[in-house]
Structures are given as C-alpha cells and as structure tokens.
Amino acid sequence: MTDWLVGIAGTPEGARLATALALMSALAHAVFGALQKGRHDPWLMRGSIDVWLVVISAPVALFLVPWPDQTTFLILLGAMVVHFAYKVTVALAYERAAYTVVYPVIRGTGPLVTVLGASLFFNEHFTAVQWLGVAILSGSMLLLAGRNMAAERIDLRGLKIGLIWACAGGMLVAIYTVWDAYGIRQSPDPFTFLAWFFFLTALDFPLLAAWRIRRSGVPGGAASLAWRGLAGALIAWISFGGVMMATRLDKVGEAAVLRETSTVFAALIGWFIMGETVGPRRLILMTGIALGAVIVERGG
C-alpha cells in the first residue's frame, strides 16, 4: 500500500485520489464539527476526543508501522506545538461566540493563507482563475459567518473576542496544513507520520480536560462525552488523515481548498439532520463555496 501511494504521487491517478480524499475529509470534518456543537464544554469535548485518539493510535504507532526517523520525529514535535495552539484558539472561540459564526471564519481565513504558504514552501502556484475560486470560496464563507451572526442574540464583547480567536484559528489552520504536508511528504512511510501524528498531538488536551473536570464536573453527562469522544476520534482519523494524505499525493493548496467545502456539508447536516433553518441567502452562499472549490479544481 505504501509503495503504491508513494508511486502515484504527482500523477493523474494520484490527483484523482487526492480529490476524493479531500472531499471525504470535508464531509468527515463537518460531522466532526457537529459533534462538538452544543451539549458539552468544548475543552472537555476535545479532551475526550484526544483520549480516544491516544487509545486508538498508540498501538498502531508503536507496533504496526515503522518508527519515525530523527527528522520526522522533530517535525512531529513541531506539529504538537502548532496543533495545541490551534485547539486552544478554537476552544476559546467556541466559548465566546456561536459555532455557526466562528466555524466559517476559521475555515474561511485558512485557504487563502494556505495557498500562499504552498506557493512559498512547495513552489505550487495558482493560476488567476484558481485565485478567483479561492476568493469566491473564502468570501462566501465569511459572508456566511456574517449571515449567521445576524441570526444570533449578540453579546458584542464576546463576539469581538470570539472573532479574534477565530481569525487566529484560521491562521493556524494554514500553518498546520503546510507544516503537516511537509512532514508527510518527507516521511519515508506516510502511515508512520499519520499514526505518530495522531498519537503525539493528542497527549495535551486530556490533561486540560481533567483539570476542568476537577473544577466543574462533566455537564451533559460523562457517558455522552465518552461516546461522542470515541466517534470524534474515529472521524478525526478520516478527516485529518484524509487531507494529509491528499497533500502527499497532489497540490497542498488544492487539497486545502477542497477540504473547506466542509462548511457546505456542515450546513446540510444542520438542515437535514438537526432541523436548522437554512433559507435562500445561506443557500446562495453555500453555492458560492461549492462554486469556488470547483473553480480551483478545474482552473489549474
């Protein structure tokens, strides 16, 4: 499997598989986001997910894949720092402002910076048509955040603080996307990088969650938190693993942009499963997000 994946990287077959993986990652990430919405404190929810990620990933990392070499291990240590910062900013954003406002801001600011980073570090350059697609996608996502903001009962101070953390989270999305792409590309075995990535980057939030549980218990119930955490961990392997493998097979920027169609999937989940109202304006903006992704994919 490893030899086959490495062999098709940079080929038309690899590009097709990368597209499928990025879209699968987008759908999984929308489900991942929905799991974190509402019932549980975001710090506890992320801690529960990370506990299960350690449980699932440790046997794979320790016994089923080759161990990382020194270079890969150092990159993994850097990933631990970047992803910890990302998880903290997202939790702070979710604490201060509504999920439906924060999520599109985080995901909408990420693609633009990711494409710039891919151009700088991987010499991957977008055409003018693709840049138009990025502008349409990111612009539609930010307008969607504004539309959702209008439907919320606004705590103005909390909103401002939440949006600051959301923008910081979007920047960190771009940083970790480029960093992880570099890591999985230089690793001799991509599955080694994935297994050790999920193992090591999940060691932090269980400690923070345990500290918060000692202070305030588990609002919403421990059983619900545990089951949602398990589901989130399994989905994280599909979501984050899928997009990282896509960046191994094809262009980083294109994979990152396609992954951000998760906002469309999130809205559809809210509409059809959670009974949320979408309305014509949201439908138009969702269409803009999808259109932007198509332009990026077809405009290269």
C-alpha positions, -999 to +999 in steps of 0.1 A: +000+000+000+028+024+010+048+018-022+017+022-043+007+055-027+042+069-030+044+057-066+012+076-077+021+109-060+022+136-086+004+116-113-031+120-127-042+089-107-027+105-076-046+137-083-079+119-086-074+101-054-063+133-036-096+150-048-116+121-034-097+121-001-101+159+003-138+157-003-142+128+021-122+148+046-145+177+042-176+156+049-159+140+079-148+174+093-184+187+091-195+157+112-166+163+135-177+199+140-213+189+146-202+165+174-185+194+192-216+217+189-237+224+219-240+197+245-206+197+260-179+222+270-155+225+240-125+218+263-140+186+276-152+175+242-117+180+227-102+162+257-125+132+252-116+130+215-079+132+222-081+105+249-096+081+223-071+092+197-043+082+221-060+048+228-066+041+191-034+055+177-008+042+202-009+005+192-007+015+155+022+038+161+041+015+185+036-018+168+021-017+133+042+010+114+079+017+112+091+042+139+098+077+127+134+087+119+150+117+136+138+142+111+103+130+111+102+130+149+114+166+151+087+176+126+061+157+148+073+177+178+067+209+159+032+196+149+024+191+186+031+228+193+011+241+163-019+218+168-020+226+205-022+263+197-049+256+171-070+236+195-067+263+222-078+291+198-108+270+186-119+262+221-116+299+231-135+310+200-163+285+207-165+297+243-171+333+233-192+332+201-217+309+184-204+279+165-223+289+133-204+323+133-170+310+144-167+279+122-170+297+088-145+324+100-119+298+110-123+278+078-127+308+055-094+325+065-074+293+062-074+286+024-060+320+014-030+318+037-025+281+029-023+288-008+003+315-001+022+291+021+022+263-005+034+288-031+063+299-009+074+265+005+064+240-022+066+261-053+030+254-061+015+284-079-022+290-086-035+304-119-055+336-120-087+315-124-078+295-093-072+326-073-107+337-083-120+305-070-102+310-037-117+345-034-152+332-041-149+303-016-134+323+012-156+354+006-187+332+006-176+316+039-170+349+056-203+362+043-220+331+057-205+339+091-219+374+088-253+360+079-253+336+108-242+364+131-273+384+122-294+355+134-277+353+168-285+371+200-253+391+202-231+397+231-209+423+214-179+420+236-180+382+235-185+383+197-154+405+192-132+383+213-146+351+196-139+365+162-103+374+172-097+338+183-114+325+152-091+345+129-061+332+149-075+297+144-078+303+107-042+314+105-032+283+125-052+261+101-030+274+073+002+269+093-006+234+103-017+224+068+016+235+053+036+220+082+018+186+081+021+185+043+059+190+047+060+163+074+041+136+055+059+143+023+094+139+038+085+108+058+096+076+041+063+059+052+032+082+052+014+059+076+042+063+101+037+100+101-001+097+104-001+072+133+026+091+153+009+124+145-024+113+160-007+097+190+016+126+199-007+156+191-035+141+213-014+140+245-022+175+256-059+182+259-068+152+281-047+169+308-065+202+303-099+184+303-090+165+335-082+198+352-115+213+341-134+182+353-119+186+388-131+222+389-166+219+374-175+182+368-190+169+335-220+190+324-241+169+299-230+136+313-198+115+313-213+087+292-224+111+264-190+128+265-172+095+262-192+082+233-190+115+214-153+115+220-149+080+205-170+090+175-149+122+171-116+102+173-126+078+145-139+107+124-106+126+130-086+098+115-107+101+084-108+139+083-073+149+092-057+117+078-076+121+046-065+157+039-029+150+049-027+120+025-042+143-002-014+168+003+011+139+000-004+129-034-011+162-050-010+200-045-013+213-010-034+244-019-060+225-039-064+199-012-068+226+014-095+245-006-115+213-013-114+204+023-131+237+032-163+226+014-169+211+049-188+243+056-214+232+029-216+198+044-220+213+079-249+234+067-265+205+050-262+184+082-277+212+102-306+215+077-315+178+071-304+162+104-306+189+131-337+207+117-319+241+114-333+267+090-311+274+060-330+300+039-323+314+005-293+336+015-275+307+031-282+285+001-267+311-022-236+314-001-233+276+001-235+275-036-207+301-037-185+280-015-190+249-038-185+270-069-153+284-056-140+249-049-150+237-084-132+267-100-100+260-080-101+223-090-109+229-127-089+261-132-054+246-127 
